[in-house]
């Protein structure tokens, strides 16, 4: 079945960087975009950006532009997200999720989702 | 594109009919999806493209609307429906509404 499995929880110091991995399985990896979503404790969902694994390009939310990078590995069917210059406000659960329809399709939605990775920024 | 949900929270009883509204800052046709999220769980899609019920989602959930105004309706609230609901647009990149928490009255 289609599945996204994320790497484990991270604890980082302010100013550091964090890298989270999202392993995809059960479908043709290069056919579907992968998105990342942030959720701070007790807060709503916030779109971080997306990547097309087939060509490795990415679009980032303005809020995270310059601080976030997505990298795809087609042989390992993984997408990594690296977030730099961490602050206490980056303490959150990060989810990877996939577009339900192939790249270029209209009216897309997110399905499935990874289990989430908690990033804690603490001094 | 900004999405504004109303209300931000509501209290309702089992069996009640509940409607949540999502308004977009510009027209988005029917590029609007609805998700349910329970504590410490990933969201799951309920409705896609404004009015299409995702497979395995109970028929008491329905969606309507187009352009800038959309509704999610739960026809008869069940105990497992107490959760937070989000709208999300895919017309231009992606954004989420701020969420609506449905609580037990």
Interface residues (C-beta under 8 A of the other chain):
Chain A: X35 X37 X44 X45 X46 X47 X50 X59 X61 X95 X97 X100 X106 X107 X108 X109 X110 X111 X113 X114 X115 X116
Chain B: X30 X31 X33 X35 X37 X42 X43 X44 X45 X48 X49 X54 X86 X88 X90 X93 X94 X95 X96 X97 X98 X99
